[in-house]
Amino acid sequence: MSTEYGNIPEETIDAVLHQHDIVETVGRYVHLTKQGKYMKGLCPFHSEKTPSFTVTPDRQIFYCYGCGMGGNAIKFRMEIEGLSFPEAVKIMAEESHIPFQNSGAKAESPQDRETGRLLQAYEWSEKFYHFLLKNTEHGLPALEYLRARGIGDKLIDHFRIGFAPDRWDTLVQFLDKRSFDLAEMEKGGLISARQSGDGYVDRFRGRIMFPIANRSGKTIAFAGRILGDGHPKYVNSPESRLFNKSRVLYNFDQARSAIRKQRQAVLFEGYGDVIAAWEAGVHNGVATMGTSLTDQHAAMIKTTADEVLVCYDGDNAGQNAALKSIPILEQAGLKVKIAMLPPGVDPDDYIRSNGAERFVRQIVEDAASTTKFRLVNLRRGYKLSEEGGRLDYTKAALPIIAALNSPTEREVYLRELSTEVDISFDSLKQDSNLIRQEHSRPAPGQEDPGPAYSGPQQGGRPGSSGGKGRGRGDYANKGGYVKKGNFGGGNYAQTEEDFFPQERRARPDRNLLPAHQAAERRLLYLMLQDRQAADYVAARLGDEFNTPEHAAIAAYLYAFYAQDREPDSSRFISSLQDEKLEKIVSAIAMMEGSREWNEQVLNDCIREVRKQTALRGSGIEQKREAMIRAEKDGDFLLAAQIASEIIALERQ
């Protein structure tokens, strides 16, 4: 397998970042709302109810205050789609018709090297499992099972299906003989460590193997279906550097062109459904691989489709899952339809029993609207043959119909309801209007009634935190920190707002930092904005930062400017190629404060940074730890004595 990791011309990276605006890039996956000069939304990289994900258009970066993920447009595509840096740049370049060239003259980063090895291991493992299915006695029972299910050799080859024998070390030996690091393979989800802690075993045994690919078509995980009876029926690869099930859809790589052409995706629950539908001519099908639909899945579909047809199993679990998927897809801006399968029937069964033509005509083309689906699903819980059941069903159905904004749609469904429950249309319409009026009234104390009634919601919309912030002088005296004092006057705890007062209202969550760390972050912030500030710090402080990550960032920044480059946080982040440093730089770049500086400002920060170095050299930090231990042991006389020694050292 040839890899594309290496030296990408800076001009290509610059052109990609120039053509891919951060707001437009993120907006394909995240619903953003404008708040001042920021764009806010729910983070796609972790679960949250209050938006902490922030995009800064003028700096072309994003940062999540909840999970710490941050970077530029390239980094966002890497994380959201599970791509390496070269893959993301290549895809984004092709999307913007930018010539892409990767000379390979420069060694790739350790992270890219590990990613490359894992991708190669997954590719070889996929081919190995496929060979075992098609060409060995071990795979014969699985091959016969697939053929009996209507999955012939053509489909097996197309979807690269394989088989893992019911043995302990088949894949382990295969990888070991090809000099793969087994510890790295275990970390990447291909094999498992023995419970005894000595050696490794195959993760998948006695299972039909379905490769799972990323958007580029490269295998990044497997799903294994047990052959015969057993539990669990399906097992997925664990999440790894390559694979995050919340951000991957099965078959999306092969279905993407058909989805883009039809502007519609068909969403299934399982691999077998996707494969059976493909054989039936439905080539725009994808699946969530047995996991719940996520906002990231919906955002991924939204990049190529305007509409989603949800085709889940006809049993209660499948119908409930379809019901839950509606608000997620609609919130992503997608139109939603629901396939109405008979109770207890899944798409694969329906196709094998009724044929491909009937599946396309009666299930796909005759899919119901979400309102129709909700009403049909609701009706199952009531006995319409009884008067009480009809009344209860009517009371439950009216809010669903009343939520519709279109008067025409409301009338259609109200007339259908009138026929079902034998209640006059005029009475139902009157009740529907009363419901709409009730929900459009402002709450007590509100002047603005807000948007028109949109019906019962499932799932929340992005909101904002109303929590109270901390006062400036009431920090708890924990972990050796003390209440903050004037900058430069002792090793007092600081917050970033001490250096950037404007940030008090912009940042809902301010972390308490030691003074030297806050000073280092302020230096780096100013260095990111101004090359002369970086030159001044380089001449007087160099790499003498106390925090190793800050020292590394400073060194990279000196080198960045040495290439005669202008300040550019987004471009600088791309030059790091280190996830931890990228997050830190993103957080620092998002800090709100004046970009103006003078020598006094820089000197104050430098003095605070050097003071911490001097304190460590004087032994004060060690004495503070000894004082804390003495207090915990109850030896307050010793603690007081050590405190006196600390004061004397500080005076010196």
WOWOKA-V718082 format. One record per pair of residues at least 12 apart in sequence whose ideal C-beta (glycine too) atoms are under 7 Angstrom apart, sorted by sequence separation. I is the first residue (numbers start at 0). GAP is how many residues later the second one is. D is the distance in Angstrom with one decimal. If there is no record, write none. Layout:
# WOWOKA-V718082
I|GAP|D ; I|GAP|D
This chain:
# WOWOKA-V718082
29|12|6.8 ; 40|12|5.0 ; 51|12|5.7 ; 59|12|5.9 ; 190|12|5.5 ; 209|12|6.7 ; 273|12|6.7 ; 309|12|4.8 ; 400|12|4.6 ; 439|12|6.2 ; 480|12|4.0 ; 542|12|5.6 ; 559|12|5.5 ; 572|12|5.6 ; 626|12|5.1 ; 629|12|6.3 ; 39|13|6.8 ; 51|13|4.3 ; 59|13|6.9 ; 189|13|6.7 ; 208|13|5.3 ; 209|13|4.5 ; 222|13|5.1 ; 273|13|4.9 ; 349|13|6.6 ; 400|13|5.9 ; 439|13|5.2 ; 496|13|5.6 ; 571|13|6.8 ; 572|13|6.6 ; 29|14|5.5 ; 39|14|5.8 ; 51|14|3.9 ; 61|14|5.9 ; 73|14|5.2 ; 185|14|5.9 ; 272|14|6.5 ; 378|14|6.3 ; 413|14|4.8 ; 438|14|3.6 ; 483|14|6.7 ; 495|14|6.6 ; 522|14|5.6 ; 28|15|5.5 ; 73|15|6.1 ; 76|15|6.3 ; 145|15|6.9 ; 174|15|7.0 ; 208|15|5.5 ; 220|15|6.6 ; 221|15|5.1 ; 309|15|5.5 ; 377|15|7.0 ; 413|15|5.6 ; 494|15|4.7 ; 556|15|6.8 ; 559|15|5.9 ; 626|15|4.2 ; 22|16|5.7 ; 37|16|5.2 ; 38|16|4.1 ; 85|16|6.0 ; 207|16|6.8 ; 220|16|3.7 ; 265|16|5.8 ; 270|16|6.1 ; 321|16|5.6 ; 400|16|6.9 ; 494|16|6.9 ; 625|16|5.5 ; 626|16|5.8 ; 37|17|6.7 ; 206|17|3.3 ; 207|17|4.6 ; 267|17|5.6 ; 269|17|5.7 ; 435|17|5.3 ; 494|17|5.9 ; 495|17|6.8 ; 37|18|6.1 ; 38|18|6.8 ; 47|18|5.4 ; 73|18|6.7 ; 181|18|5.1 ; 203|18|6.4 ; 206|18|5.8 ; 265|18|5.6 ; 268|18|6.2 ; 377|18|5.7 ; 413|18|6.2 ; 474|18|6.4 ; 494|18|6.3 ; 44|19|6.4 ; 170|19|6.8 ; 171|19|5.5 ; 206|19|5.5 ; 207|19|6.1 ; 264|19|5.6 ; 265|19|4.4 ; 266|19|6.2 ; 267|19|4.4 ; 268|19|6.6 ; 377|19|6.1 ; 492|19|5.3 ; 493|19|5.5 ; 498|19|6.2 ; 555|19|6.7 ; 622|19|5.5 ; 626|19|7.0 ; 45|20|6.0 ; 170|20|6.2 ; 203|20|4.2 ; 205|20|6.6 ; 206|20|6.5 ; 263|20|6.1 ; 269|20|6.6 ; 396|20|5.8 ; 492|20|6.9 ; 497|20|6.7 ; 537|20|5.2 ; 555|20|5.9 ; 568|20|4.2 ; 36|21|6.7 ; 42|21|4.5 ; 45|21|4.3 ; 141|21|4.3 ; 205|21|5.7 ; 220|21|6.9 ; 249|21|5.8 ; 264|21|5.9 ; 307|21|5.2 ; 492|21|6.1 ; 493|21|4.6 ; 44|22|5.6 ; 219|22|3.9 ; 220|22|4.0 ; 261|22|5.5 ; 340|22|6.4 ; 374|22|5.7 ; 409|22|6.3 ; 492|22|6.8 ; 495|22|5.9 ; 622|22|6.0 ; 623|22|6.5 ; 29|23|6.5 ; 31|23|6.3 ; 42|23|5.7 ; 219|23|4.8 ; 250|23|4.9 ; 393|23|6.8 ; 490|23|7.0 ; 491|23|5.4 ; 494|23|6.9 ; 498|23|4.4 ; 533|23|5.7 ; 622|23|5.2 ; 42|24|6.2 ; 44|24|4.7 ; 138|24|4.2 ; 249|24|6.1 ; 338|24|4.9 ; 490|24|6.0 ; 493|24|4.0 ; 533|24|6.6 ; 137|25|6.8 ; 257|25|4.2 ; 258|25|4.6 ; 338|25|6.7 ; 374|25|6.3 ; 495|25|6.4 ; 519|25|5.2 ; 257|26|4.1 ; 307|26|5.1 ; 309|26|6.6 ; 373|26|5.2 ; 519|26|6.8 ; 523|26|6.3 ; 619|26|5.8 ; 84|27|6.2 ; 137|27|4.3 ; 306|27|6.3 ; 313|27|3.6 ; 393|27|5.1 ; 519|27|5.8 ; 533|27|5.5 ; 83|28|5.5 ; 132|28|6.5 ; 171|28|5.1 ; 206|28|6.9 ; 254|28|6.2 ; 305|28|6.8 ; 306|28|4.3 ; 307|28|5.5 ; 308|28|4.8 ; 309|28|5.1 ; 310|28|3.9 ; 312|28|7.0 ; 313|28|5.3 ; 314|28|6.9 ; 338|28|5.0 ; 339|28|5.3 ; 392|28|6.5 ; 552|28|5.8 ; 25|29|5.4 ; 132|29|4.8 ; 171|29|6.5 ; 254|29|5.2 ; 304|29|6.8 ; 305|29|6.2 ; 309|29|6.6 ; 313|29|5.1 ; 314|29|5.2 ; 337|29|6.1 ; 370|29|6.3 ; 393|29|6.4 ; 523|29|5.9 ; 551|29|6.1 ; 619|29|5.2 ; 129|30|5.6 ; 131|30|6.3 ; 132|30|3.8 ; 171|30|6.0 ; 254|30|6.0 ; 297|30|5.2 ; 301|30|4.8 ; 306|30|6.8 ; 308|30|6.1 ; 313|30|5.6 ; 336|30|4.0 ; 337|30|5.2 ; 397|30|7.0 ; 401|30|4.5 ; 515|30|5.3 ; 516|30|5.9 ; 519|30|4.5 ; 523|30|6.6 ; 526|30|5.6 ; 530|30|5.1 ; 619|30|6.7 ; 83|31|4.9 ; 129|31|6.9 ; 131|31|5.2 ; 170|31|4.8 ; 203|31|6.8 ; 254|31|5.4 ; 297|31|5.1 ; 301|31|5.9 ; 313|31|4.5 ; 336|31|6.6 ; 389|31|4.3 ; 400|31|5.9 ; 480|31|6.3 ; 548|31|6.7 ; 552|31|6.5 ; 617|31|5.3 ; 22|32|5.8 ; 129|32|4.2 ; 168|32|6.1 ; 169|32|5.8 ; 188|32|6.5 ; 292|32|4.6 ; 301|32|5.8 ; 313|32|6.9 ; 336|32|6.4 ; 337|32|6.4 ; 389|32|7.0 ; 548|32|6.2 ; 552|32|6.0 ; 21|33|5.7 ; 128|33|2.7 ; 131|33|6.4 ; 167|33|4.9 ; 168|33|6.2 ; 294|33|6.2 ; 298|33|5.5 ; 300|33|6.6 ; 312|33|4.3 ; 370|33|6.4 ; 397|33|5.6 ; 401|33|4.1 ; 22|34|5.3 ; 44|34|6.3 ; 125|34|5.7 ; 128|34|6.0 ; 167|34|6.1 ; 213|34|6.8 ; 250|34|6.4 ; 251|34|5.0 ; 297|34|3.7 ; 335|34|5.2 ; 397|34|5.7 ; 401|34|5.2 ; 21|35|6.5 ; 128|35|5.9 ; 166|35|7.0 ; 250|35|5.2 ; 292|35|5.5 ; 337|35|3.9 ; 548|35|5.5 ; 25|36|5.8 ; 43|36|6.1 ; 125|36|6.6 ; 211|36|6.4 ; 216|36|4.3 ; 249|36|6.2 ; 250|36|6.6 ; 264|36|5.0 ; 297|36|6.6 ; 310|36|5.5 ; 339|36|7.0 ; 383|36|6.5 ; 398|36|5.8 ; 530|36|6.0 ; 214|37|6.3 ; 215|37|6.8 ; 248|37|4.3 ; 249|37|4.2 ; 383|37|6.9 ; 397|37|6.0 ; 474|37|5.9 ; 529|37|6.3 ; 21|38|4.6 ; 163|38|6.5 ; 166|38|6.5 ; 211|38|5.9 ; 214|38|5.7 ; 248|38|6.7 ; 374|38|6.9 ; 528|38|5.7 ; 21|39|6.5 ; 165|39|5.0 ; 213|39|6.8 ; 248|39|6.6 ; 249|39|5.2 ; 468|39|6.9 ; 527|39|6.3 ; 21|40|6.3 ; 163|40|4.0 ; 165|40|3.4 ; 212|40|4.7 ; 264|40|4.5 ; 163|41|5.9 ; 263|41|5.6 ; 266|41|5.5 ; 527|41|5.5 ; 163|42|6.9 ; 262|42|5.6 ; 266|42|6.9 ; 370|42|6.2 ; 16|43|6.8 ; 163|43|5.1 ; 262|43|4.5 ; 263|43|4.5 ; 264|43|5.2 ; 265|43|4.8 ; 266|43|5.0 ; 267|43|5.5 ; 268|43|5.1 ; 464|43|5.5 ; 244|44|6.0 ; 259|44|4.5 ; 262|44|6.4 ; 266|44|6.5 ; 268|44|5.9 ; 325|44|5.1 ; 527|44|6.9 ; 162|45|5.8 ; 163|45|5.5 ; 258|45|4.7 ; 263|45|6.3 ; 265|45|5.5 ; 124|46|6.2 ; 127|46|5.5 ; 162|46|6.1 ; 244|46|5.1 ; 258|46|5.1 ; 160|47|6.5 ; 161|47|4.1 ; 404|47|6.9 ; 24|48|4.4 ; 160|48|6.7 ; 188|48|4.2 ; 222|48|6.1 ; 245|48|4.5 ; 248|48|5.9 ; 251|48|6.9 ; 255|48|5.8 ; 160|49|6.0 ; 188|49|4.6 ; 246|49|4.5 ; 268|49|6.4 ; 21|50|6.6 ; 25|50|5.8 ; 245|50|5.3 ; 402|50|6.7 ; 21|51|5.0 ; 24|51|5.9 ; 28|51|5.6 ; 158|51|6.9 ; 159|51|5.0 ; 188|51|4.3 ; 248|51|6.2 ; 402|51|5.9 ; 24|52|6.8 ; 187|52|4.9 ; 310|52|6.9 ; 402|52|2.1 ; 19|53|4.4 ; 186|53|6.9 ; 187|53|6.4 ; 235|53|6.1 ; 246|53|7.0 ; 401|53|6.8 ; 402|53|6.8 ; 120|54|6.2 ; 123|54|6.8 ; 187|54|6.7 ; 188|54|6.4 ; 235|54|7.0 ; 322|54|6.3 ; 16|55|6.2 ; 308|55|6.5 ; 399|55|6.7 ; 16|56|6.1 ; 233|56|5.6 ; 398|56|6.4 ; 16|57|6.8 ; 398|57|5.8 ; 15|58|6.5 ; 308|58|5.1 ; 318|58|5.6 ; 120|59|5.4 ; 163|60|6.3 ; 527|60|6.8 ; 209|61|4.7 ; 527|61|5.8 ; 145|62|6.9 ; 116|63|6.9 ; 524|63|5.3 ; 545|63|6.3 ; 120|64|5.9 ; 523|64|5.2 ; 532|64|5.4 ; 544|64|6.4 ; 124|65|6.1 ; 536|65|6.4 ; 540|65|5.1 ; 543|65|7.0 ; 141|66|5.1 ; 222|66|6.1 ; 524|66|5.3 ; 528|66|4.3 ; 535|66|5.6 ; 539|66|5.8 ; 543|66|6.9 ; 545|66|5.0 ; 116|67|6.5 ; 120|67|6.9 ; 520|67|5.5 ; 529|67|6.7 ; 545|67|6.3 ; 121|68|6.9 ; 524|68|6.8 ; 540|68|6.5 ; 120|69|6.0 ; 532|69|6.6 ; 543|69|6.6 ; 113|70|6.7 ; 117|70|4.3 ; 276|70|6.2 ; 275|71|6.4 ; 279|71|5.3 ; 525|71|4.9 ; 19|72|5.5 ; 275|72|4.3 ; 15|73|5.7 ; 272|73|6.3 ; 272|74|4.2 ; 276|74|7.0 ; 272|75|5.1 ; 275|75|4.7 ; 280|75|6.0 ; 12|76|6.2 ; 15|76|4.7 ; 19|76|6.9 ; 271|76|4.6 ; 279|76|3.4 ; 11|77|6.7 ; 15|77|5.4 ; 18|77|4.0 ; 211|77|6.9 ; 278|77|7.0 ; 7|78|6.2 ; 281|78|6.7 ; 4|79|6.8 ; 18|79|6.6 ; 267|79|6.1 ; 279|79|5.4 ; 280|79|6.3 ; 522|79|6.9 ; 15|80|6.8 ; 128|80|4.4 ; 279|80|6.3 ; 4|81|5.4 ; 7|81|5.6 ; 11|81|6.1 ; 3|82|4.6 ; 15|82|6.2 ; 144|82|6.3 ; 281|82|6.3 ; 522|82|4.9 ; 3|83|7.0 ; 14|83|4.9 ; 521|83|5.4 ; 125|85|4.7 ; 141|85|5.4 ; 3|86|6.7 ; 11|86|6.4 ; 140|86|6.3 ; 505|86|4.5 ; 518|86|4.2 ; 11|88|6.2 ; 502|88|6.4 ; 11|89|6.8 ; 502|89|4.2 ; 518|89|3.9 ; 519|89|5.7 ; 501|90|5.1 ; 502|90|6.1 ; 518|90|5.4 ; 499|91|5.8 ; 501|91|5.9 ; 8|92|6.2 ; 499|92|5.7 ; 515|92|5.6 ; 125|93|4.7 ; 499|93|2.9 ; 514|93|5.5 ; 515|93|5.4 ; 7|94|5.4 ; 498|94|6.4 ; 6|95|7.0 ; 495|95|5.8 ; 515|95|6.9 ; 5|96|5.3 ; 6|96|5.0 ; 122|96|5.8 ; 515|96|3.7 ; 5|97|6.3 ; 6|97|6.4 ; 121|97|4.3 ; 3|98|5.2 ; 5|98|3.4 ; 6|98|4.7 ; 121|98|6.2 ; 265|98|6.8 ; 5|99|6.5 ; 6|99|3.3 ; 118|99|5.5 ; 5|100|5.7 ; 5|102|5.9 ; 4|103|3.6 ; 4|107|4.5 ; 4|111|5.5 ; 2|113|4.5 ; 158|116|5.8 ; 487|116|5.9 ; 486|117|6.4 ; 0|119|4.7 ; 487|119|6.5 ; 154|120|5.8 ; 487|120|6.1 ; 490|121|7.0 ; 0|122|5.4 ; 117|123|6.5 ; 117|124|5.7 ; 150|124|6.0 ; 154|124|6.0 ; 490|124|6.2 ; 114|126|6.2 ; 149|126|6.7 ; 113|127|6.8 ; 114|127|6.9 ; 330|128|6.9 ; 86|129|5.8 ; 326|130|6.4 ; 82|131|6.8 ; 326|131|4.4 ; 327|131|6.2 ; 81|132|4.9 ; 326|132|4.2 ; 80|133|6.6 ; 82|133|6.9 ; 80|134|5.1 ; 323|134|6.6 ; 81|138|6.2 ; 479|144|6.2 ; 479|148|6.8 ; 81|160|5.9 ; 81|161|6.8 ; 81|162|6.4 ; 81|165|6.4 ; 81|166|6.6 ; 79|167|6.1 ; 149|202|5.5 ; 79|216|6.8 ; 43|251|6.2 ; 43|252|4.9 ; 41|253|6.7 ; 43|255|6.5 ; 28|267|6.7 ; 29|269|6.5 ; 28|270|3.4 ; 27|271|6.4 ; 28|271|7.0 ; 27|274|6.3 ; 27|275|5.0 ; 30|300|6.4 ; 48|411|5.8 ; 50|411|4.8 ; 49|413|6.0 ; 50|413|6.9 ; 49|414|6.9 ; 49|415|4.8 ; 41|420|5.3 ; 40|421|5.8 ; 32|429|6.3 ; 30|431|6.2 ; 64|444|5.7 ; 108|468|4.0 ; 110|468|6.6 ; 108|469|6.9 ; 84|492|6.5 ; 71|498|3.9 ; 74|498|6.5 ; 73|500|5.8 ; 71|501|5.1 ; 70|502|5.3 ; 71|502|6.1 ; 74|507|6.1 ; 60|508|5.7 ; 60|509|5.5 ; 58|510|5.0 ; 59|510|4.0 ; 58|511|6.6 ; 70|511|5.0 ; 60|512|6.7 ; 69|512|6.6 ; 69|513|5.1 ; 68|514|6.5 ; 67|515|5.0 ; 70|515|5.6 ; 69|516|2.5 ; 69|517|6.1 ; 67|519|7.0 ; 62|523|4.5 ; 62|524|5.8 ; 60|525|5.5 ; 62|527|4.5 ; 60|528|5.7 ; 60|529|7.0 ; 58|530|5.7 ; 55|534|6.1 ; 53|536|6.5 ; 16|553|5.6 ; 16|554|6.3 ; 13|557|6.5 ; 12|561|5.5
